[in-house]
């Protein structure tokens, strides 16, 4: 059927190319998404290695089955005490805020991949097929296929090449298919406005810098987030400690009330002292009710923060509270000027502000470039193929052109206003950077001052507990010998409860003040080993050799927050234990 009409071969070839194009172009959405992930993850790994000397492990999607989903499904989970390490893991896997930050980081990498693509050879392919006619008659059939390559060079030159093939047949005459090809190449090189790498590559440059900013922002967020989680854990442990102190106080008052009532019944003690003990017992019982409600509220808030069901039980590792150390030799050796210099050099947010000042300067230079006249060198050639001979071009009939196009800068009101806006933004950015630097100096000075004050407060509260304990023991002994009144014992018991609460609060405040200080200095590190201090930063702060530097933040280890999965959790359904 086809052997006798070789004119149909071009049609078959064209249709074959069209079919191949359709088959290769019909990729699934999942494959495109996977390719985007691979590009973005590679970009993020390279950026993190460049900035922090480590690759990290980043994945946008959380675990396929999160801890929250497992709990809601009623899965039986192992019950083990939860410390800071496990809490950070759970928070990173389930927290909505943490996932939002990861998405922002991923999108910055995605933007950079787009800008990199725009500065490569861009391939385009397309075609069309048509049938024309009148009434019931077909007059003409045609098909076309176009392939193109486009690239923008660093100089600003734009290169466009294309190859087009067309098939045409007049159905009414019964003639065969006629084939024609066209090859074209055009180059446009800006000579004034828009010329040069600085202007052409600005979108790529800004995308690369935006990624750096986002990586820094995410790293600082991880550190701030770890400190936030530690603060919530220690505050909850402090609330539990206060509840235990209240329960101990209540039991002591119950015992005192029973003693006094027995002695009053036998006439050896006045009814007034028995009622005093009862009054304080009732007051303590009421405080116990309030304290338990406060503890439940604190647990609910923690569950909300972690992104877990509110009614999940949280068996905390009480040793976390015991591990808090009130001593930190580094504070005594820390020099304020060194601390300020270190913060100004290492603070990730401040380094980003300095880089953004450079961005504003480049923006002003680009605004100046936009005021220049437009002058472009343009060159092009177009070569048609010989009749019915695919890819065989008749260079004798090749058309070409060479010339210039220009755009005189007579009316540049939008560009003029953009220039002044960029200049004002640059001045504003300079002031903001200076204000931020001053703010960092103030914050570091205040943080160091508050941390040292918190240390002194903790030391005082340690002594207050010793004194209050001695008063309780002495007042009880004197009461038994008739040398003290019930009010003396009641006051001593209340002072002991308050002293214990104040000591716990002072220890937590001091521990969190230290964490905040080292966070302000950008000396904290969050990795698989936990929240730790950077030895290099500590050496610069104190002048101590690395061998002498010991961790000053005595907290449990915490996993990396780049990509952490929830462990086999310590949560189970049910009410909270007291």
LOKOL-97782 format. One line per 10 residues: their letters; for each residue x, y, z of C-alpha. Coordinates in steps of 0.05 Angstrom, whole numbers, plus 5000, padded with zeros to 4 digits. Layout:
! residues N
a = X/Y/Z; ...;
END
This chain:
! residues 578
xxxxxxxxxx = 5000/5000/5000; 5055/5047/5019; 5110/5020/4974; 5088/5056/4913; 5085/5126/4942; 5150/5150/4971; 5120/5219/4981; 5085/5192/5041; 5150/5176/5077; 5161/5247/5102;
xxxxxxxxxx = 5091/5244/5133; 5109/5180/5168; 5174/5209/5193; 5139/5271/5219; 5085/5231/5253; 5139/5186/5283; 5176/5245/5312; 5111/5273/5339; 5096/5207/5373; 5165/5202/5404;
xxxxxxxxxx = 5158/5273/5430; 5091/5258/5461; 5115/5194/5494; 5178/5225/5523; 5141/5287/5546; 5086/5252/5584; 5120/5243/5651; 5080/5233/5714; 5072/5287/5766; 5106/5241/5817;
xxxxxxxxxx = 5169/5236/5774; 5173/5311/5766; 5165/5320/5841; 5219/5269/5854; 5266/5304/5807; 5252/5371/5842; 5267/5338/5909; 5333/5309/5885; 5356/5376/5858; 5334/5414/5920;
xxxxxxxxxx = 5365/5364/5969; 5431/5367/5931; 5431/5442/5932; 5416/5443/6007; 5471/5393/6022; 5522/5434/5984; 5499/5499/6018; 5502/5469/6087; 5571/5439/6074; 5596/5506/6050;
xxxxxxxxxx = 5568/5545/6110; 5576/5496/6168; 5624/5443/6143; 5572/5388/6148; 5523/5358/6099; 5466/5343/6146; 5406/5302/6125; 5345/5340/6101; 5279/5313/6079; 5218/5356/6069;
xxxxxxxxxx = 5165/5304/6083; 5155/5282/6155; 5154/5208/6173; 5102/5169/6134; 5068/5152/6199; 5080/5205/6251; 5077/5195/6325; 5012/5234/6327; 4981/5188/6276; 5004/5126/6313;
xxxxxxxxxx = 4974/5152/6378; 4908/5170/6345; 4906/5100/6314; 4908/5071/6384; 4976/5037/6374; 5006/5008/6438; 5071/5046/6450; 5128/5032/6497; 5126/5074/6559; 5195/5102/6577;
xxxxxxxxxx = 5214/5167/6612; 5223/5224/6563; 5283/5269/6568; 5307/5328/6527; 5336/5283/6473; 5270/5247/6460; 5230/5311/6467; 5271/5346/6413; 5261/5287/6367; 5187/5286/6378;
xxxxxxxxxx = 5182/5361/6370; 5220/5361/6304; 5178/5305/6276; 5109/5330/6297; 5115/5405/6307; 5076/5447/6257; 5124/5506/6265; 5184/5462/6250; 5152/5435/6187; 5136/5506/6164;
xxxxxxxxxx = 5210/5525/6171; 5231/5464/6132; 5184/5483/6076; 5212/5553/6073; 5282/5525/6067; 5261/5476/6012; 5227/5531/5972; 5290/5573/5973; 5328/5514/5943; 5273/5505/5892;
xxxxxxxxxx = 5278/5578/5871; 5353/5570/5861; 5344/5509/5818; 5297/5549/5774; 5347/5606/5765; 5403/5557/5749; 5358/5525/5697; 5345/5593/5665; 5419/5601/5652; 5427/5535/5615;
xxxxxxxxxx = 5407/5515/5544; 5331/5516/5544; 5300/5465/5497; 5232/5475/5468; 5193/5428/5423; 5124/5433/5394; 5082/5422/5333; 5014/5424/5302; 4970/5383/5256; 4912/5412/5216;
xxxxxxxxxx = 4860/5392/5166; 4824/5446/5127; 4763/5439/5083; 4696/5465/5061; 4631/5430/5074; 4642/5355/5067; 4706/5363/5027; 4777/5364/5055; 4822/5411/5018; 4888/5413/5054;
xxxxxxxxxx = 4925/5374/5108; 4987/5401/5143; 5033/5384/5201; 5091/5420/5232; 5146/5406/5283; 5190/5459/5316; 5253/5448/5357; 5288/5506/5391; 5347/5522/5436; 5354/5586/5476;
xxxxxxxxxx = 5407/5611/5523; 5425/5675/5558; 5500/5684/5567; 5534/5720/5624; 5548/5780/5579; 5474/5789/5569; 5474/5760/5499; 5412/5720/5481; 5420/5663/5431; 5359/5632/5398;
xxxxxxxxxx = 5363/5575/5349; 5305/5537/5318; 5292/5482/5267; 5223/5477/5237; 5193/5423/5193; 5128/5430/5156; 5087/5378/5118; 5033/5400/5069; 4986/5361/5024; 4929/5384/4979;
xxxxxxxxxx = 4878/5330/4989; 4832/5354/4934; 4886/5344/4880; 4912/5278/4908; 4984/5303/4906; 5035/5274/4955; 5063/5307/5017; 5111/5365/5008; 5165/5375/5062; 5203/5438/5080;
xxxxxxxxxx = 5253/5455/5134; 5276/5521/5163; 5338/5534/5205; 5347/5600/5240; 5397/5630/5289; 5394/5698/5323; 5439/5733/5373; 5422/5796/5411; 5478/5828/5452; 5462/5889/5496;
xxxxxxxxxx = 5518/5941/5494; 5493/5992/5544; 5432/5978/5587; 5429/5906/5610; 5499/5889/5588; 5549/5852/5632; 5549/5795/5682; 5529/5840/5740; 5462/5855/5709; 5449/5790/5673;
xxxxxxxxxx = 5466/5744/5730; 5432/5785/5784; 5371/5739/5791; 5418/5679/5798; 5462/5716/5847; 5403/5737/5889; 5373/5667/5889; 5439/5638/5913; 5444/5690/5968; 5372/5679/5988;
xxxxxxxxxx = 5387/5605/5997; 5446/5623/6042; 5400/5668/6083; 5348/5614/6090; 5400/5561/6110; 5426/5608/6163; 5356/5624/6186; 5338/5551/6191; 5402/5535/6230; 5388/5591/6279;
xxxxxxxxxx = 5316/5569/6284; 5340/5499/6302; 5382/5527/6358; 5327/5574/6383; 5278/5517/6378; 5323/5471/6419; 5329/5524/6473; 5254/5534/6471; 5242/5459/6480; 5292/5457/6537;
xxxxxxxxxx = 5257/5516/6570; 5189/5483/6565; 5216/5418/6593; 5251/5451/6651; 5191/5495/6667; 5147/5433/6668; 5196/5397/6713; 5198/5458/6758; 5122/5456/6763; 5125/5383/6782;
xxxxxxxxxx = 5177/5400/6834; 5133/5455/6863; 5074/5406/6866; 5117/5357/6905; 5139/5411/6952; 5066/5430/6962; 5047/5358/6975; 5103/5351/7026; 5081/5415/7059; 5009/5391/7062;
xxxxxxxxxx = 5029/5324/7093; 5070/5360/7146; 5012/5406/7162; 4964/5347/7167; 5010/5314/7217; 5017/5378/7257; 4942/5389/7257; 4929/5319/7283; 4981/5328/7337; 4952/5394/7359;
xxxxxxxxxx = 4881/5368/7359; 4901/5309/7402; 4938/5355/7451; 4880/5404/7452; 4831/5348/7467; 4873/5328/7527; 4878/5400/7550; 4952/5406/7539; 4945/5457/7482; 4899/5514/7468;
xxxxxxxxxx = 4844/5507/7416; 4872/5569/7381; 4937/5533/7363; 4898/5472/7338; 4856/5517/7294; 4918/5553/7268; 4945/5486/7244; 4877/5469/7212; 4873/5537/7178; 4942/5528/7146;
xxxxxxxxxx = 4925/5457/7127; 4863/5480/7090; 4902/5535/7056; 4956/5485/7034; 4903/5437/7008; 4873/5492/6966; 4942/5510/6939; 4952/5437/6923; 4888/5437/6881; 4911/5499/6844;
xxxxxxxxxx = 4981/5470/6833; 4953/5406/6804; 4910/5445/6756; 4970/5487/6736; 5010/5424/6723; 4955/5395/6678; 4952/5461/6640; 5028/5460/6630; 5025/5389/6604; 4969/5408/6555;
xxxxxxxxxx = 5010/5467/6531; 5070/5422/6519; 5028/5373/6479; 5001/5430/6437; 5071/5455/6425; 5095/5386/6404; 5036/5375/6357; 5011/5314/6396; 4941/5296/6420; 4926/5336/6483;
xxxxxxxxxx = 4905/5276/6525; 4972/5239/6516; 5008/5221/6580; 5079/5248/6586; 5124/5208/6632; 5183/5256/6640; 5253/5235/6657; 5263/5267/6725; 5338/5261/6720; 5338/5318/6671;
xxxxxxxxxx = 5323/5365/6729; 5377/5333/6771; 5428/5342/6715; 5421/5417/6716; 5485/5446/6743; 5488/5512/6778; 5562/5521/6767; 5594/5547/6703; 5668/5565/6707; 5664/5596/6638;
xxxxxxxxxx = 5623/5654/6664; 5678/5675/6711; 5730/5674/6655; 5686/5705/6601; 5710/5773/6577; 5654/5820/6556; 5692/5851/6498; 5709/5783/6470; 5637/5761/6478; 5611/5822/6440;
xxxxxxxxxx = 5663/5813/6384; 5645/5739/6379; 5570/5754/6374; 5581/5807/6320; 5623/5759/6280; 5584/5695/6288; 5511/5714/6295; 5478/5683/6234; 5421/5734/6232; 5470/5792/6234;
xxxxxxxxxx = 5514/5762/6180; 5452/5758/6137; 5436/5831/6151; 5506/5850/6129; 5498/5810/6065; 5430/5842/6053; 5464/5909/6057; 5506/5887/5998; 5442/5866/5963; 5415/5936/5972;
xxxxxxxxxx = 5479/5965/5943; 5473/5920/5882; 5400/5941/5876; 5421/6014/5872; 5473/5998/5818; 5421/5960/5778; 5374/6019/5784; 5429/6063/5755; 5438/6014/5697; 5363/6018/5681;
xxxxxxxxxx = 5372/6093/5667; 5422/6080/5610; 5402/6081/5537; 5385/6016/5505; 5434/5995/5450; 5433/5924/5424; 5473/5889/5371; 5429/5841/5332; 5449/5787/5282; 5409/5732/5251;
xxxxxxxxxx = 5410/5681/5195; 5353/5639/5165; 5366/5580/5119; 5308/5543/5083; 5317/5472/5059; 5314/5452/4987; 5245/5430/4963; 5224/5363/4992; 5295/5351/5018; 5295/5348/5094;
xxxxxxxxxx = 5356/5378/5128; 5388/5395/5061; 5394/5470/5061; 5406/5515/5002; 5458/5562/5031; 5455/5604/4969; 5387/5629/4990; 5405/5638/5063; 5380/5704/5090; 5418/5744/5142;
xxxxxxxxxx = 5415/5809/5178; 5462/5851/5222; 5445/5915/5257; 5432/5956/5319; 5371/5975/5357; 5368/6031/5407; 5323/6061/5458; 5338/6133/5478; 5331/6149/5552; 5285/6209/5543;
xxxxxxxxxx = 5227/6188/5588; 5252/6150/5649; 5206/6172/5704; 5193/6101/5730; 5267/6085/5727; 5284/6151/5760; 5236/6137/5817; 5262/6066/5823; 5333/6094/5830; 5314/6141/5887;
xxxxxxxxxx = 5275/6086/5920; 5336/6040/5917; 5381/6094/5944; 5335/6108/6002; 5328/6033/6016; 5404/6028/6017; 5409/6084/6068; 5354/6053/6109; 5389/5986/6107; 5454/6017/6132;
xxxxxxxxxx = 5417/6047/6192; 5382/5981/6206; 5448/5943/6206; 5479/5994/6253; 5418/5990/6298; 5421/5914/6297; 5495/5915/6315; 5480/5961/6373; 5423/5917/6394; 5468/5855/6394;
xxxxxxxxxx = 5518/5892/6438; 5463/5911/6487; 5434/5840/6486; 5501/5807/6500; 5517/5855/6556; 5449/5845/6587; 5450/5770/6577; 5517/5763/6611; 5495/5809/6667; 5430/5771/6677;
xxxxxxxxxx = 5465/5704/6676; 5514/5725/6729; 5458/5754/6770; 5418/5690/6762; 5479/5651/6787; 5483/5694/6849; 5408/5686/6860; 5415/5611/6856; 5471/5611/6906; 5430/5653/6954;
xxxxxxxxxx = 5370/5607/6946; 5414/5547/6962; 5432/5580/7027; 5359/5598/7040; 5338/5525/7034; 5392/5504/7084; 5369/5558/7132; 5295/5542/7124; 5308/5468/7135; 5345/5483/7199;
xxxxxxxxxx = 5289/5529/7223; 5237/5474/7211; 5278/5424/7250; 5291/5473/7306; 5219/5497/7312; 5192/5426/7314; 5241/5407/7368; 5224/5470/7408; 5150/5457/7399; 5157/5388/7429;
xxxxxxxxxx = 5193/5419/7489; 5143/5476/7496; 5194/5529/7474; 5159/5548/7409; 5088/5560/7387; 5048/5528/7331; 5054/5592/7291; 5131/5586/7293; 5126/5517/7262; 5074/5539/7211;
xxxxxxxxxx = 5117/5598/7189; 5179/5554/7184; 5142/5503/7142; 5116/5556/7095; 5185/5588/7089; 5215/5521/7073; 5164/5509/7018; 5177/5577/6988; 5252/5569/6993; 5250/5503/6957;
xxxxxxxxxx = 5207/5532/6902; 5252/5593/6896; 5314/5549/6892; 5283/5507/6835; 5260/5570/6799; 5329/5602/6807; 5364/5540/6780; 5318/5537/6719; 5325/5611/6708; 5400/5607/6712;
xxxxxxxxxx = 5404/5547/6666; 5360/5580/6614; 5398/5646/6621; 5462/5609/6604; 5429/5577/6543; 5403/5644/6521; 5471/5676/6530; 5507/5624/6489; 5451/5629/6437; 5463/5704/6433;
xxxxxxxxxx = 5536/5689/6422; 5519/5637/6368; 5561/5588/6408; 5508/5534/6414; 5509/5472/6371; 5452/5424/6361; 5472/5356/6334; 5464/5282/6347; 5501/5289/6413; 5454/5342/6440;
xxxxxxxxxx = 5456/5416/6456; 5530/5432/6466; 5578/5489/6463; 5626/5501/6405; 5697/5490/6432; 5726/5541/6383; 5678/5595/6407; 5693/5578/6480; 5767/5582/6467; 5759/5651/6438;
xxxxxxxxxx = 5715/5673/6496; 5761/5650/6552; 5830/5641/6521; 5828/5569/6547; 5857/5514/6505; 5808/5466/6474; 5834/5411/6520; 5812/5452/6580; 5744/5471/6554; 5688/5429/6583;
xxxxxxxxxx = 5615/5433/6566; 5580/5487/6607; 5510/5469/6587; 5498/5404/6624; 5436/5378/6589; 5417/5312/6560; 5435/5297/6488; 5389/5316/6432; 5387/5290/6360; 5400/5332/6300;
xxxxxxxxxx = 5341/5375/6280; 5357/5373/6207; 5317/5310/6197; 5296/5271/6258; 5245/5216/6264; 5204/5203/6326; 5231/5145/6367; 5188/5088/6391; 5153/5136/6435; 5143/5140/6509;
xxxxxxxx = 5072/5164/6502; 5009/5125/6514; 4936/5141/6516; 4905/5158/6582; 4905/5209/6638; 4965/5241/6670; 4995/5211/6732; 5006/5257/6790;
END
